[in-house]
Amino acid sequence: MLTTTSTGDRLLGQTPARSAGCEQLVTEIATRLEGRTDAIAAQLVDRIAAELAIVREDEDLRDDLRAVARACTSLLTAMTRTWSDPHAVPAPRDALEWARTIVARRIPLDFLLRVFRIGHSGYGEIWHRELAGSDAPPALVLEALLATSTFAFTWVDAVLETVTTVYEEERERRTRGMEALRTETVAAILAGEPVDAASAVARLAYDLDRRHLALVAWVEADATEEARDGVERVAAEAARFLGAADGRTALVLRDGPRVVHGWVPEGSCDRARAAGVAARLASTGVRVAIGRPSIGVEGFRSSHLQARRARRVARLLRHRAGLTRYDDVAVVDLLTRDAAVAREVIADTLGPLAIEDDASRRLLATLRVFLQEGQSFTRAARRLGIHENTVAYRVRRVLDLTGHTDAGSLALRTAVELLPLLDREGLVDVTDERL
């Protein structure tokens, strides 16, 4: 059972004695908050990003942090509802994985501690607002506020002890052995730091003086444990398929629990080979982005940067394909470097169609297929399974509503392609042809 003391001699790490009315009020609010876990997690991440530039600028870090916030919020709220002993409930797996990830990214421990402090503060403010907005008597609200704030502190303090231990153990592990040397060497090369070529080749067991094809393999934050555990194996299989026939060994390194970086010597990926890789990825839950083949140390860096940009586009526009080639999304990458400006241009171009309703989605999905089929009403109708006249009507309707005269204009093509940018919650999907 949870340790309690009288209000007068309360100590940090302990929960004060509470009345039945306090327990009932806290349980009611916790039950209500459990239905808002995702929204609360997003709010906490936004708060952290507002204070820490690295979170604003690093999409992978932000996604991992969102999973941590969701897991911690869900667990802490459920514990508060049932008054579970906060010392006895372990840290969520997402929090432990994240601690290991930031070690791999060479991010200091102070950052981890700051994130938890900011998150704890934000979560406490949510409880304060909920309690202050209740109809309970002021004395009961104050008692509940005291109980919940101390409860949350106790759990966060216990979790931080575990998470810090995991961080230190991972840092210690990475200071030993070849894996640490390989990771540090690759990080130095990608950062443009001067490295001794001969030493780098020896550490990596990979020849830098040749043509490279870089890849980034990943799973999303909501992926299954099986997909997460298999991401490195799948990345290695994809690298072998993309590699040269002489079987030269690829370089594959984890960049965290959900992301793997790879380089394939003398690799290539024409459309036929890309289709083969995509077929192999279909049932794994793993997605892959690749850059262009490039030569030497500079090519090692540039192909990797392109693969990361291809991945950014795939995630930003929620592409369904298992494989994304930079060659196929280079223009979209350029157009979306400033996503906020791109959203404004899309909204202005589409006017009344830039909303999240079925009618608008149907019209824009039809236009997208129409453009992909070379503005052929016949081919678009066949692909969509509807009559040609229906396709023609929808295309005309788009023009009427947007004020454009040419369905194939660059503005409309771009707006339809980038439409998912308008929605950050996954509601807009013009790739769905079941209309």
C-alpha positions in Angstrom: 0.0 0.0 0.0 1.0 3.6 -0.5 2.7 5.3 2.4 0.8 8.1 4.0 1.5 10.7 6.6 -0.5 13.5 8.2 -0.7 16.7 6.3 1.4 18.5 8.9 4.5 16.3 8.6 4.2 15.4 4.9 7.5 14.5 3.2 8.4 14.6 -0.5 8.0 11.1 -1.9 5.1 10.3 0.3 1.3 10.9 -0.2 -0.6 12.7 2.5 -3.6 11.2 4.2 -6.7 11.8 2.2 -10.4 11.8 2.8 -13.0 9.6 1.0 -14.2 12.7 -0.8 -10.7 13.5 -2.0 -10.3 10.0 -3.4 -13.6 10.2 -5.2 -12.8 13.6 -6.7 -9.4 12.4 -7.9 -10.8 9.2 -9.3 -13.5 11.0 -11.3 -11.0 13.4 -12.9 -8.4 10.7 -13.6 -11.1 8.7 -15.3 -12.0 11.7 -17.5 -8.3 12.3 -18.3 -7.7 8.7 -19.4 -9.9 9.4 -22.4 -7.6 12.4 -23.4 -4.2 10.6 -23.2 -3.2 11.4 -26.8 -4.2 15.0 -26.6 -2.4 15.5 -23.3 0.8 13.8 -24.7 0.7 16.1 -27.7 0.3 19.1 -25.4 3.2 18.1 -23.2 5.5 17.6 -26.3 4.5 21.0 -27.6 5.4 22.5 -24.2 8.8 20.7 -24.3 9.4 21.8 -27.9 8.7 25.4 -27.0 11.5 25.3 -24.5 14.0 23.0 -26.2 15.1 23.8 -29.7 16.4 20.3 -30.4 12.9 18.9 -30.0 11.5 21.4 -32.4 14.1 20.7 -35.0 14.5 16.9 -34.8 11.5 15.0 -36.1 12.7 11.6 -34.9 13.4 12.9 -31.4 9.9 14.5 -31.3 8.2 11.3 -32.4 10.0 9.2 -29.8 9.2 11.8 -27.1 5.5 11.7 -28.1 5.5 8.0 -27.5 7.2 8.5 -24.1 4.7 11.2 -23.1 1.8 9.0 -24.2 3.1 6.0 -22.2 3.9 8.1 -19.1 0.6 10.0 -19.2 -1.4 6.9 -19.6 0.4 5.0 -16.8 0.5 7.9 -14.3 -3.2 8.8 -14.8 -4.3 5.1 -14.4 -2.1 4.9 -11.2 -3.7 8.0 -9.8 -7.2 6.7 -10.5 -6.5 3.5 -8.5 -4.0 5.0 -6.0 -1.4 2.4 -7.0 2.0 2.6 -5.2 4.1 4.9 -7.4 7.3 3.3 -6.1 6.2 -0.1 -7.3 5.2 0.6 -10.9 8.1 0.4 -13.3 9.0 3.0 -16.0 7.3 2.4 -19.4 9.4 0.6 -22.0 9.1 3.6 -24.3 10.9 5.8 -21.7 13.8 3.2 -21.3 14.2 2.9 -25.1 14.2 6.7 -25.4 17.0 7.0 -22.8 19.1 4.6 -24.9 18.3 6.5 -28.1 19.5 9.8 -26.8 22.8 8.2 -25.8 23.2 6.9 -29.3 22.5 10.5 -30.5 25.2 11.8 -28.2 22.6 14.0 -26.3 23.6 14.7 -22.7 21.8 13.4 -19.6 20.9 17.0 -18.6 18.5 17.0 -21.6 16.7 13.9 -20.4 16.3 15.4 -16.9 15.0 18.7 -18.3 12.5 16.9 -20.5 11.0 15.1 -17.5 10.9 18.2 -15.4 9.1 20.2 -18.1 6.7 17.3 -18.7 6.0 16.8 -15.0 5.3 20.5 -14.7 2.9 20.5 -17.7 1.0 17.4 -16.4 0.7 19.1 -13.0 -0.8 22.1 -14.6 -3.4 20.0 -16.3 -4.5 18.5 -13.0 -4.6 21.9 -11.4 -7.0 23.2 -14.1 -9.2 20.2 -13.9 -9.4 20.4 -10.1 -9.9 24.2 -10.1 -12.7 23.8 -12.6 -14.6 21.2 -10.6 -17.6 22.0 -8.5 -16.0 20.5 -5.4 -15.6 22.7 -2.2 -12.3 24.7 -2.1 -11.0 22.7 0.8 -11.5 19.4 -1.0 -9.9 20.8 -4.2 -6.8 21.9 -2.2 -6.6 18.5 -0.5 -6.8 16.7 -3.9 -4.2 19.1 -5.4 -1.8 18.3 -2.6 -2.4 14.6 -2.9 -2.0 14.4 -6.7 1.0 16.7 -7.0 2.9 14.7 -4.4 1.7 11.4 -6.0 3.0 12.5 -9.4 6.3 13.8 -7.9 6.9 10.4 -6.2 6.4 8.5 -9.4 8.4 10.8 -11.6 11.3 10.7 -9.1 11.2 6.9 -9.0 11.1 6.7 -12.8 13.9 9.2 -13.3 16.1 7.0 -11.1 15.5 4.1 -13.4 15.8 6.0 -16.6 19.0 7.7 -15.5 20.5 4.3 -14.6 19.6 2.9 -18.1 21.1 6.0 -19.7 24.4 5.6 -17.8 24.5 1.9 -18.5 24.0 2.5 -22.2 26.6 5.2 -22.3 29.1 2.9 -20.5 28.3 0.1 -23.0 28.8 2.3 -25.9 32.3 3.4 -24.7 33.5 -0.1 -25.1 34.0 -2.4 -28.1 33.8 -2.0 -31.9 30.2 -1.0 -32.0 31.0 2.2 -30.1 33.9 3.0 -32.4 31.8 2.4 -35.5 29.0 4.6 -34.3 31.5 7.4 -33.3 33.3 7.2 -36.7 30.1 7.4 -38.7 28.9 10.3 -36.6 32.1 12.2 -37.3 32.0 11.5 -41.0 28.4 12.7 -41.2 29.2 15.8 -39.2 32.0 16.7 -41.7 34.7 16.3 -39.1 38.2 15.4 -40.2 38.8 11.7 -39.9 41.8 9.5 -40.8 40.7 7.5 -43.8 42.7 4.4 -43.0 41.5 4.3 -39.4 37.9 4.9 -40.4 38.0 2.0 -42.9 39.5 -0.3 -40.3 36.9 0.6 -37.7 34.0 0.3 -40.1 35.2 -2.7 -42.0 33.8 -0.8 -45.0 35.6 0.8 -47.9 34.8 4.5 -48.1 36.6 5.0 -51.4 33.9 3.7 -53.7 30.3 4.5 -54.7 27.7 4.2 -51.9 24.0 4.0 -51.7 22.6 5.1 -48.3 19.4 3.9 -46.8 17.4 4.7 -43.7 15.0 2.0 -42.4 12.5 2.8 -39.7 9.2 1.8 -38.0 6.7 4.3 -36.7 6.1 4.9 -33.0 3.0 2.8 -32.9 4.7 -0.2 -34.6 4.5 -3.7 -33.0 7.3 -5.0 -30.8 8.0 -7.5 -33.6 8.5 -4.8 -36.1 10.7 -2.8 -33.8 12.8 -5.8 -32.9 13.2 -6.7 -36.6 14.1 -3.4 -38.1 17.8 -4.0 -38.1 17.4 -7.4 -39.7 15.0 -6.1 -42.4 17.4 -3.2 -43.1 20.3 -5.6 -43.6 18.1 -7.7 -46.0 17.1 -4.7 -48.0 20.8 -3.6 -48.2 21.8 -7.0 -49.6 19.1 -6.8 -52.2 20.2 -3.3 -53.2 23.9 -4.2 -53.3 26.2 -5.3 -56.1 26.3 -8.9 -57.3 29.8 -9.5 -55.8 28.3 -9.5 -52.3 30.3 -6.7 -50.8 29.2 -6.2 -47.1 26.9 -3.3 -46.3 27.4 -1.1 -43.3 24.3 -1.2 -41.0 24.0 0.7 -37.7 21.2 1.3 -35.4 20.4 5.0 -34.7 17.8 4.2 -32.0 15.1 1.6 -31.2 13.1 2.5 -34.4 15.7 3.7 -36.9 18.6 2.1 -38.7 21.1 3.7 -41.0 22.8 1.8 -43.8 25.3 2.1 -46.7 25.5 -0.3 -49.5 28.8 -0.5 -51.5 28.2 -0.2 -55.3 24.5 -0.2 -54.6 21.8 0.8 -57.1 18.0 1.0 -57.1 16.3 1.2 -60.5 12.5 0.9 -60.6 12.5 -2.9 -61.0 14.8 -3.4 -58.0 12.8 -0.8 -56.0 9.6 -2.9 -56.7 11.4 -6.0 -55.4 12.5 -4.2 -52.2 9.0 -2.9 -51.7 7.5 -6.4 -52.0 9.9 -7.7 -49.4 9.0 -4.9 -47.0 5.2 -5.2 -47.4 4.6 -7.6 -44.5 7.4 -6.4 -42.1 6.0 -3.0 -40.9 9.5 -1.6 -41.8 9.8 1.2 -44.3 13.0 2.3 -46.2 14.2 5.5 -47.8 17.2 5.7 -50.1 19.4 8.4 -51.5 21.3 8.5 -54.8 24.5 6.5 -55.3 27.5 8.8 -54.7 31.3 8.4 -54.5 33.8 8.7 -51.7 33.4 10.2 -48.2 31.4 13.1 -49.6 29.1 10.6 -51.3 28.8 8.7 -48.1 27.4 11.9 -46.5 25.3 13.2 -49.4 23.5 9.9 -50.1 22.7 9.6 -46.4 21.3 13.2 -46.3 19.2 12.4 -49.3 17.9 9.2 -47.7 16.9 11.2 -44.6 15.1 13.8 -46.7 13.3 11.0 -48.6 12.2 9.6 -45.3 11.0 13.1 -44.1 8.8 13.4 -47.2 7.4 9.9 -46.9 6.4 10.6 -43.3 5.3 14.1 -43.9 2.9 13.1 -46.7 2.1 9.7 -45.2 3.2 7.7 -48.2 2.0 4.1 -48.1 4.9 2.7 -50.1 7.4 0.5 -48.2 10.3 2.1 -50.2 10.8 5.8 -51.0 13.6 6.9 -53.4 15.0 10.4 -53.1 14.9 10.6 -56.9 11.1 10.3 -56.8 10.5 12.9 -54.1 13.4 15.4 -54.6 11.0 18.1 -55.9 8.5 17.5 -53.1 11.4 17.7 -50.6 12.3 21.1 -52.0 8.7 22.3 -51.9 8.2 21.3 -48.3 11.4 22.6 -46.7 9.2 25.2 -45.1 6.1 23.2 -44.3 4.2 26.2 -42.8 4.6 28.2 -46.0 3.6 25.1 -48.1 0.4 24.7 -46.0 -0.5 28.4 -46.7 0.0 28.0 -50.4 -2.0 24.7 -50.6 -4.9 26.3 -48.6 -4.9 29.4 -50.9 -4.8 27.2 -54.0 -7.6 24.9 -53.0 -9.8 27.5 -51.3 -13.1 25.9 -50.1 -11.7 22.4 -50.9 -9.0 22.7 -48.2 -11.2 21.2 -45.6 -11.5 17.7 -44.0 -14.9 16.4 -45.3 -15.8 13.5 -47.5 -17.0 15.6 -50.5 -13.8 17.5 -50.8 -11.7 14.4 -50.3 -13.7 12.6 -53.1 -13.2 15.5 -55.5 -9.5 15.9 -54.9 -8.8 12.1 -55.0 -10.5 12.0 -58.4 -8.4 14.9 -59.6 -5.3 13.2 -58.4 -6.0 10.0 -60.3 -7.0 12.0 -63.3 -3.7 13.8 -63.3 -1.7 10.6 -62.7 -3.5 9.0 -65.7 -2.4 11.8 -68.1 -5.7 13.7 -67.8 -7.5 10.8 -69.4 -11.1 10.5 -68.3 -11.3 6.9 -69.6 -8.3 5.7 -67.7 -9.2 7.5 -64.5 -12.7 6.1 -64.6 -11.4 2.6 -65.1 -9.0 2.9 -62.2 -11.6 4.4 -59.9 -14.4 2.1 -61.0 -16.8 4.9 -61.8 -18.3 6.3 -65.0 -16.3 8.7 -67.2 -19.0 11.4 -66.8 -18.6 11.2 -63.1 -14.9 11.8 -63.4 -15.5 14.8 -65.7 -18.1 16.2 -63.4 -15.8 16.0 -60.4 -12.9 17.6 -62.3 -15.1 20.5 -63.4 -16.4 20.9 -59.9 -12.8 21.2 -58.6 -12.1 24.0 -61.2 -15.4 25.8 -60.3 -14.7 25.7 -56.6 -11.0 26.7 -56.8 -11.3 29.3 -59.5 -8.7 27.6 -61.7 -9.2 27.0 -65.4 -6.6 24.3 -66.0 -6.8 21.0 -64.1 -3.2 20.3 -65.0 -1.8 23.6 -63.8 1.4 23.4 -61.7 -0.5 25.0 -58.8 -3.2 22.4 -58.7 -0.8 19.5 -59.2 1.3 20.7 -56.4 -1.6 21.3 -54.0 -3.1 17.9 -54.6 0.2 16.1 -54.1 1.0 18.0 -50.9 -2.6 18.0 -49.5 -1.7 15.7 -46.5 0.4 18.7 -45.1 -2.9 20.4 -44.2 -3.7 17.7 -41.7 -1.4 16.7 -38.9 -3.7 14.1 -37.4 -3.9 11.7 -40.4 -7.5 12.6 -41.5 -6.8 13.7 -45.0 -6.0 10.9 -47.4 -6.3 11.7 -51.1 -4.5 8.4 -52.0 -7.5 6.4 -51.0 -9.2 5.4 -54.3 -12.1 3.5 -52.7 -14.5 6.4 -53.4 
